[in-house]
């Protein structure tokens, strides 16, 4: 049960592991930060507030979709393992 304990206590972070060495992701984050900075310099205060609200919604949406994708992937992995296990039992009999 070590992996479940690690997952429970936050010692396993699938997102961090997946993105840690992803060069393309780092490039995109840098590009986004640069473009956000340039955009922020040209906006009025009211427009900046609207942009921040938009970004908050986008971040929440990404969080929900990432959680759903993780959940689906986990369930799919368990189903694949269960099927492989059951097939090996059936082949033995």
N, CA, C and O atoms as a GROMACS GRO file, in nm:
protein
  372
    1UNK      N    1   0.082  -0.120   0.000
    1UNK     CA    2   0.000   0.000   0.000
    1UNK      C    3   0.086   0.126   0.000
    1UNK      O    4   0.033   0.236   0.018
    2UNK      N    5   0.214   0.115  -0.019
    2UNK     CA    6   0.302   0.231  -0.012
    2UNK      C    7   0.262   0.338  -0.113
    2UNK      O    8   0.259   0.456  -0.077
    3UNK      N    9   0.231   0.303  -0.234
    3UNK     CA   10   0.197   0.404  -0.335
    3UNK      C   11   0.069   0.477  -0.298
    3UNK      O   12   0.058   0.597  -0.320
    4UNK      N   13  -0.029   0.407  -0.241
    4UNK     CA   14  -0.151   0.473  -0.198
    4UNK      C   15  -0.124   0.569  -0.082
    4UNK      O   16  -0.182   0.678  -0.076
    5UNK      N   17  -0.036   0.527   0.010
    5UNK     CA   18   0.002   0.617   0.119
    5UNK      C   19   0.072   0.741   0.064
    5UNK      O   20   0.041   0.853   0.105
    6UNK      N   21   0.164   0.721  -0.028
    6UNK     CA   22   0.234   0.835  -0.088
    6UNK      C   23   0.138   0.928  -0.160
    6UNK      O   24   0.150   1.050  -0.152
    7UNK      N   25   0.042   0.871  -0.231
    7UNK     CA   26  -0.057   0.951  -0.301
    7UNK      C   27  -0.142   1.029  -0.200
    7UNK      O   28  -0.169   1.147  -0.219
    8UNK      N   29  -0.184   0.961  -0.094
    8UNK     CA   30  -0.267   1.024   0.008
    8UNK      C   31  -0.195   1.141   0.075
    8UNK      O   32  -0.254   1.247   0.095
    9UNK      N   33  -0.069   1.122   0.109
    9UNK     CA   34   0.006   1.223   0.182
    9UNK      C   35   0.070   1.328   0.091
    9UNK      O   36   0.145   1.414   0.137
   10UNK      N   37   0.041   1.321  -0.038
   10UNK     CA   38   0.090   1.423  -0.130
   10UNK      C   39   0.235   1.405  -0.172
   10UNK      O   40   0.297   1.498  -0.223
   11UNK      N   41   0.289   1.287  -0.149
   11UNK     CA   42   0.428   1.261  -0.188
   11UNK      C   43   0.441   1.226  -0.336
   11UNK      O   44   0.551   1.224  -0.390
   12UNK      N   45   0.328   1.200  -0.400
   12UNK     CA   46   0.326   1.169  -0.542
   12UNK      C   47   0.242   1.276  -0.609
   12UNK      O   48   0.126   1.297  -0.574
   13UNK      N   49   0.302   1.343  -0.705
   13UNK     CA   50   0.230   1.448  -0.778
   13UNK      C   51   0.244   1.419  -0.927
   13UNK      O   52   0.343   1.458  -0.988
   14UNK      N   53   0.144   1.353  -0.985
   14UNK     CA   54   0.154   1.316  -1.127
   14UNK      C   55   0.180   1.434  -1.219
   14UNK      O   56   0.258   1.422  -1.314
   15UNK      N   57   0.117   1.548  -1.192
   15UNK     CA   58   0.136   1.663  -1.280
   15UNK      C   59   0.281   1.710  -1.278
   15UNK      O   60   0.339   1.736  -1.383
   16UNK      N   61   0.338   1.720  -1.159
   16UNK     CA   62   0.476   1.766  -1.148
   16UNK      C   63   0.571   1.668  -1.215
   16UNK      O   64   0.667   1.709  -1.280
   17UNK      N   65   0.545   1.540  -1.201
   17UNK     CA   66   0.631   1.441  -1.263
   17UNK      C   67   0.622   1.446  -1.415
   17UNK      O   68   0.722   1.427  -1.484
   18UNK      N   69   0.504   1.472  -1.466
   18UNK     CA   70   0.484   1.475  -1.611
   18UNK      C   71   0.543   1.601  -1.674
   18UNK      O   72   0.591   1.597  -1.787
   19UNK      N   73   0.540   1.711  -1.602
   19UNK     CA   74   0.582   1.837  -1.661
   19UNK      C   75   0.722   1.879  -1.622
   19UNK      O   76   0.772   1.980  -1.672
   20UNK      N   77   0.786   1.806  -1.535
   20UNK     CA   78   0.915   1.845  -1.478
   20UNK      C   79   1.021   1.868  -1.586
   20UNK      O   80   1.092   1.969  -1.580
   21UNK      N   81   1.034   1.781  -1.682
   21UNK     CA   82   1.137   1.791  -1.784
   21UNK      C   83   1.079   1.820  -1.922
   21UNK      O   84   1.144   1.794  -2.024
   22UNK      N   85   0.958   1.872  -1.926
   22UNK     CA   86   0.892   1.897  -2.054
   22UNK      C   87   0.936   2.032  -2.110
   22UNK      O   88   0.888   2.138  -2.067
   23UNK      N   89   1.028   2.027  -2.205
   23UNK     CA   90   1.085   2.150  -2.262
   23UNK      C   91   0.977   2.234  -2.330
   23UNK      O   92   0.976   2.356  -2.315
   24UNK      N   93   0.889   2.169  -2.403
   24UNK     CA   94   0.783   2.244  -2.474
   24UNK      C   95   0.692   2.316  -2.375
   24UNK      O   96   0.653   2.430  -2.399
   25UNK      N   97   0.658   2.252  -2.266
   25UNK     CA   98   0.573   2.315  -2.164
   25UNK      C   99   0.642   2.437  -2.105
   25UNK      O  100   0.579   2.541  -2.087
   26UNK      N  101   0.770   2.425  -2.076
   26UNK     CA  102   0.846   2.538  -2.023
   26UNK      C  103   0.848   2.654  -2.122
   26UNK      O  104   0.836   2.770  -2.083
   27UNK      N  105   0.864   2.623  -2.251
   27UNK     CA  106   0.863   2.727  -2.355
   27UNK      C  107   0.727   2.797  -2.359
   27UNK      O  108   0.720   2.919  -2.369
   28UNK      N  109   0.621   2.718  -2.353
   28UNK     CA  110   0.487   2.776  -2.357
   28UNK      C  111   0.459   2.864  -2.235
   28UNK      O  112   0.400   2.971  -2.248
   29UNK      N  113   0.501   2.818  -2.118
   29UNK     CA  114   0.481   2.899  -1.997
   29UNK      C  115   0.557   3.031  -2.005
   29UNK      O  116   0.507   3.135  -1.963
   30UNK      N  117   0.678   3.026  -2.059
   30UNK     CA  118   0.757   3.148  -2.076
   30UNK      C  119   0.689   3.243  -2.174
   30UNK      O  120   0.682   3.363  -2.150
   31UNK      N  121   0.640   3.188  -2.284
   31UNK     CA  122   0.571   3.269  -2.386
   31UNK      C  123   0.444   3.330  -2.329
   31UNK      O  124   0.414   3.447  -2.354
   32UNK      N  125   0.371   3.252  -2.252
   32UNK     CA  126   0.249   3.303  -2.190
   32UNK      C  127   0.281   3.418  -2.094
   32UNK      O  128   0.212   3.520  -2.093
   33UNK      N  129   0.384   3.402  -2.014
   33UNK     CA  130   0.422   3.505  -1.918
   33UNK      C  131   0.464   3.634  -1.989
   33UNK      O  132   0.427   3.744  -1.949
   34UNK      N  133   0.540   3.618  -2.095
   34UNK     CA  134   0.583   3.736  -2.171
   34UNK      C  135   0.465   3.808  -2.233
   34UNK      O  136   0.453   3.930  -2.223
   35UNK      N  137   0.377   3.731  -2.297
   35UNK     CA  138   0.260   3.791  -2.361
   35UNK      C  139   0.166   3.853  -2.258
   35UNK      O  140   0.107   3.958  -2.282
   36UNK      N  141   0.152   3.788  -2.143
   36UNK     CA  142   0.066   3.842  -2.037
   36UNK      C  143   0.122   3.974  -1.986
   36UNK      O  144   0.047   4.068  -1.959
   37UNK      N  145   0.253   3.980  -1.973
   37UNK     CA  146   0.317   4.102  -1.928
   37UNK      C  147   0.297   4.217  -2.026
   37UNK      O  148   0.267   4.329  -1.987
   38UNK      N  149   0.315   4.187  -2.154
   38UNK     CA  150   0.296   4.289  -2.257
   38UNK      C  151   0.150   4.336  -2.261
   38UNK      O  152   0.123   4.455  -2.273
   39UNK      N  153   0.060   4.242  -2.250
   39UNK     CA  154  -0.082   4.278  -2.252
   39UNK      C  155  -0.119   4.362  -2.130
   39UNK      O  156  -0.190   4.462  -2.142
   40UNK      N  157  -0.068   4.322  -2.015
   40UNK     CA  158  -0.098   4.393  -1.892
   40UNK      C  159  -0.055   4.539  -1.894
   40UNK      O  160  -0.117   4.623  -1.830
   41UNK      N  161   0.050   4.567  -1.968
   41UNK     CA  162   0.100   4.705  -1.976
   41UNK      C  163   0.007   4.796  -2.057
   41UNK      O  164   0.012   4.918  -2.042
   42UNK      N  165  -0.077   4.738  -2.141
   42UNK     CA  166  -0.160   4.820  -2.230
   42UNK      C  167  -0.305   4.832  -2.184
   42UNK      O  168  -0.382   4.908  -2.243
   43UNK      N  169  -0.343   4.758  -2.080
   43UNK     CA  170  -0.483   4.755  -2.039
   43UNK      C  171  -0.516   4.862  -1.935
   43UNK      O  172  -0.431   4.905  -1.858
   44UNK      N  173  -0.642   4.902  -1.936
   44UNK     CA  174  -0.692   4.989  -1.830
   44UNK      C  175  -0.714   4.904  -1.705
   44UNK      O  176  -0.708   4.781  -1.713
   45UNK      N  177  -0.738   4.966  -1.592
   45UNK     CA  178  -0.761   4.892  -1.467
   45UNK      C  179  -0.884   4.802  -1.480
   45UNK      O  180  -0.883   4.688  -1.434
   46UNK      N  181  -0.989   4.852  -1.543
   46UNK     CA  182  -1.111   4.772  -1.561
   46UNK      C  183  -1.082   4.652  -1.650
   46UNK      O  184  -1.132   4.542  -1.624
   47UNK      N  185  -1.004   4.670  -1.755
   47UNK     CA  186  -0.969   4.560  -1.844
   47UNK      C  187  -0.880   4.459  -1.773
   47UNK      O  188  -0.892   4.338  -1.794
   48UNK      N  189  -0.789   4.508  -1.688
   48UNK     CA  190  -0.703   4.418  -1.610
   48UNK      C  191  -0.786   4.330  -1.517
   48UNK      O  192  -0.758   4.212  -1.502
   49UNK      N  193  -0.888   4.390  -1.455
   49UNK     CA  194  -0.976   4.312  -1.367
   49UNK      C  195  -1.050   4.205  -1.446
   49UNK      O  196  -1.063   4.092  -1.401
   50UNK      N  197  -1.098   4.242  -1.565
   50UNK     CA  198  -1.168   4.145  -1.650
   50UNK      C  199  -1.074   4.033  -1.692
   50UNK      O  200  -1.114   3.917  -1.694
   51UNK      N  201  -0.951   4.067  -1.726
   51UNK     CA  202  -0.853   3.966  -1.764
   51UNK      C  203  -0.822   3.873  -1.647
   51UNK      O  204  -0.811   3.752  -1.666
   52UNK      N  205  -0.807   3.927  -1.528
   52UNK     CA  206  -0.782   3.844  -1.410
   52UNK      C  207  -0.898   3.748  -1.383
   52UNK      O  208  -0.876   3.632  -1.348
   53UNK      N  209  -1.020   3.796  -1.398
   53UNK     CA  210  -1.137   3.709  -1.380
   53UNK      C  211  -1.138   3.599  -1.485
   53UNK      O  212  -1.168   3.484  -1.455
   54UNK      N  213  -1.105   3.635  -1.608
   54UNK     CA  214  -1.097   3.538  -1.716
   54UNK      C  215  -0.991   3.432  -1.684
   54UNK      O  216  -1.014   3.313  -1.701
   55UNK      N  217  -0.874   3.477  -1.639
   55UNK     CA  218  -0.766   3.384  -1.606
   55UNK      C  219  -0.806   3.293  -1.489
   55UNK      O  220  -0.772   3.174  -1.489
   56UNK      N  221  -0.876   3.348  -1.391
   56UNK     CA  222  -0.923   3.265  -1.279
   56UNK      C  223  -1.016   3.155  -1.328
   56UNK      O  224  -1.005   3.040  -1.285
   57UNK      N  225  -1.106   3.190  -1.418
   57UNK     CA  226  -1.198   3.091  -1.474
   57UNK      C  227  -1.122   2.985  -1.555
   57UNK      O  228  -1.151   2.866  -1.546
   58UNK      N  229  -1.025   3.030  -1.634
   58UNK     CA  230  -0.944   2.936  -1.714
   58UNK      C  231  -0.867   2.841  -1.622
   58UNK      O  232  -0.861   2.721  -1.648
   59UNK      N  233  -0.808   2.894  -1.516
   59UNK     CA  234  -0.734   2.810  -1.422
   59UNK      C  235  -0.824   2.708  -1.356
   59UNK      O  236  -0.786   2.592  -1.340
   60UNK      N  237  -0.943   2.749  -1.316
   60UNK     CA  238  -1.037   2.655  -1.255
   60UNK      C  239  -1.080   2.548  -1.355
   60UNK      O  240  -1.091   2.431  -1.320
   61UNK      N  241  -1.106   2.590  -1.480
   61UNK     CA  242  -1.145   2.495  -1.583
   61UNK      C  243  -1.033   2.394  -1.607
   61UNK      O  244  -1.059   2.274  -1.619
   62UNK      N  245  -0.908   2.441  -1.614
   62UNK     CA  246  -0.796   2.349  -1.633
   62UNK      C  247  -0.783   2.253  -1.515
   62UNK      O  248  -0.753   2.135  -1.534
   63UNK      N  249  -0.805   2.302  -1.396
   63UNK     CA  250  -0.798   2.217  -1.278
   63UNK      C  251  -0.902   2.106  -1.285
   63UNK      O  252  -0.872   1.990  -1.256
   64UNK      N  253  -1.024   2.141  -1.324
   64UNK     CA  254  -1.132   2.043  -1.334
   64UNK      C  255  -1.101   1.940  -1.442
   64UNK      O  256  -1.118   1.820  -1.420
   65UNK      N  257  -1.055   1.986  -1.558
   65UNK     CA  258  -1.028   1.891  -1.667
   65UNK      C  259  -0.908   1.802  -1.636
   65UNK      O  260  -0.907   1.684  -1.671
   66UNK      N  261  -0.806   1.858  -1.568
   66UNK     CA  262  -0.691   1.776  -1.530
   66UNK      C  263  -0.732   1.670  -1.429
   66UNK      O  264  -0.690   1.555  -1.439
   67UNK      N  265  -0.815   1.708  -1.332
   67UNK     CA  266  -0.863   1.612  -1.232
   67UNK      C  267  -0.943   1.501  -1.300
   67UNK      O  268  -0.926   1.384  -1.269
   68UNK      N  269  -1.031   1.540  -1.393
   68UNK     CA  270  -1.112   1.441  -1.463
   68UNK      C  271  -1.026   1.348  -1.548
   68UNK      O  272  -1.051   1.228  -1.552
   69UNK      N  273  -0.926   1.404  -1.616
   69UNK     CA  274  -0.836   1.322  -1.698
   69UNK      C  275  -0.757   1.225  -1.611
   69UNK      O  276  -0.737   1.109  -1.647
   70UNK      N  277  -0.710   1.274  -1.495
   70UNK     CA  278  -0.637   1.188  -1.403
   70UNK      C  279  -0.726   1.075  -1.354
   70UNK      O  280  -0.686   0.959  -1.351
   71UNK      N  281  -0.847   1.110  -1.315
   71UNK     CA  282  -0.941   1.011  -1.264
   71UNK      C  283  -0.973   0.906  -1.370
   71UNK      O  284  -0.974   0.787  -1.342
   72UNK      N  285  -0.997   0.952  -1.493
   72UNK     CA  286  -1.027   0.858  -1.602
   72UNK      C  287  -0.906   0.768  -1.628
   72UNK      O  288  -0.922   0.647  -1.644
   73UNK      N  289  -0.788   0.826  -1.633
   73UNK     CA  290  -0.667   0.747  -1.658
   73UNK      C  291  -0.643   0.645  -1.548
   73UNK      O  292  -0.602   0.532  -1.576
   74UNK      N  293  -0.667   0.684  -1.425
   74UNK     CA  294  -0.649   0.592  -1.314
   74UNK      C  295  -0.748   0.475  -1.326
   74UNK      O  296  -0.709   0.359  -1.314
   75UNK      N  297  -0.875   0.509  -1.349
   75UNK     CA  298  -0.976   0.402  -1.362
   75UNK      C  299  -0.944   0.310  -1.481
   75UNK      O  300  -0.960   0.189  -1.471
   76UNK      N  301  -0.900   0.369  -1.591
   76UNK     CA  302  -0.865   0.288  -1.709
   76UNK      C  303  -0.749   0.195  -1.676
   76UNK      O  304  -0.751   0.078  -1.714
   77UNK      N  305  -0.649   0.247  -1.607
   77UNK     CA  306  -0.535   0.163  -1.569
   77UNK      C  307  -0.576   0.048  -1.480
   77UNK      O  308  -0.529  -0.064  -1.497
   78UNK      N  309  -0.664   0.074  -1.385
   78UNK     CA  310  -0.713  -0.032  -1.296
   78UNK      C  311  -0.792  -0.136  -1.375
   78UNK      O  312  -0.777  -0.256  -1.353
   79UNK      N  313  -0.874  -0.090  -1.466
   79UNK     CA  314  -0.952  -0.184  -1.549
   79UNK      C  315  -0.860  -0.270  -1.635
   79UNK      O  316  -0.883  -0.390  -1.650
   80UNK      N  317  -0.756  -0.210  -1.692
   80UNK     CA  318  -0.660  -0.287  -1.773
   80UNK      C  319  -0.589  -0.392  -1.689
   80UNK      O  320  -0.572  -0.506  -1.731
   81UNK      N  321  -0.547  -0.353  -1.568
   81UNK     CA  322  -0.480  -0.449  -1.481
   81UNK      C  323  -0.575  -0.560  -1.438
   81UNK      O  324  -0.537  -0.677  -1.432
   82UNK      N  325  -0.699  -0.522  -1.407
   82UNK     CA  326  -0.796  -0.623  -1.365
   82UNK      C  327  -0.821  -0.721  -1.478
   82UNK      O  328  -0.828  -0.842  -1.455
   83UNK      N  329  -0.835  -0.671  -1.599
   83UNK     CA  330  -0.859  -0.760  -1.713
   83UNK      C  331  -0.740  -0.851  -1.737
   83UNK      O  332  -0.757  -0.970  -1.763
   84UNK      N  333  -0.618  -0.794  -1.728
   84UNK     CA  334  -0.499  -0.877  -1.748
   84UNK      C  335  -0.490  -0.984  -1.640
   84UNK      O  336  -0.455  -1.099  -1.669
   85UNK      N  337  -0.521  -0.948  -1.517
   85UNK     CA  338  -0.518  -1.043  -1.407
   85UNK      C  339  -0.622  -1.152  -1.428
   85UNK      O  340  -0.593  -1.271  -1.412
   86UNK      N  341  -0.744  -1.112  -1.464
   86UNK     CA  342  -0.851  -1.211  -1.486
   86UNK      C  343  -0.820  -1.300  -1.604
   86UNK      O  344  -0.849  -1.420  -1.599
   87UNK      N  345  -0.762  -1.246  -1.710
   87UNK     CA  346  -0.727  -1.328  -1.826
   87UNK      C  347  -0.622  -1.432  -1.788
   87UNK      O  348  -0.628  -1.546  -1.833
   88UNK      N  349  -0.526  -1.392  -1.707
   88UNK     CA  350  -0.421  -1.487  -1.666
   88UNK      C  351  -0.480  -1.597  -1.580
   88UNK      O  352  -0.435  -1.712  -1.588
   89UNK      N  353  -0.579  -1.567  -1.497
   89UNK     CA  354  -0.645  -1.668  -1.414
   89UNK      C  355  -0.725  -1.762  -1.503
   89UNK      O  356  -0.720  -1.884  -1.483
   90UNK      N  357  -0.797  -1.708  -1.600
   90UNK     CA  358  -0.878  -1.791  -1.689
   90UNK      C  359  -0.792  -1.882  -1.774
   90UNK      O  360  -0.830  -1.996  -1.802
   91UNK      N  361  -0.676  -1.835  -1.816
   91UNK     CA  362  -0.587  -1.916  -1.899
   91UNK      C  363  -0.526  -2.030  -1.820
   91UNK      O  364  -0.494  -2.136  -1.876
   92UNK      N  365  -0.508  -2.009  -1.688
   92UNK     CA  366  -0.452  -2.113  -1.605
   92UNK      C  367  -0.551  -2.227  -1.584
   92UNK      O  368  -0.511  -2.342  -1.564
   93UNK      N  369  -0.680  -2.195  -1.588
   93UNK     CA  370  -0.783  -2.298  -1.561
   93UNK      C  371  -0.818  -2.367  -1.685
   93UNK      O  372  -0.903  -2.457  -1.683
   0.00000   0.00000   0.00000
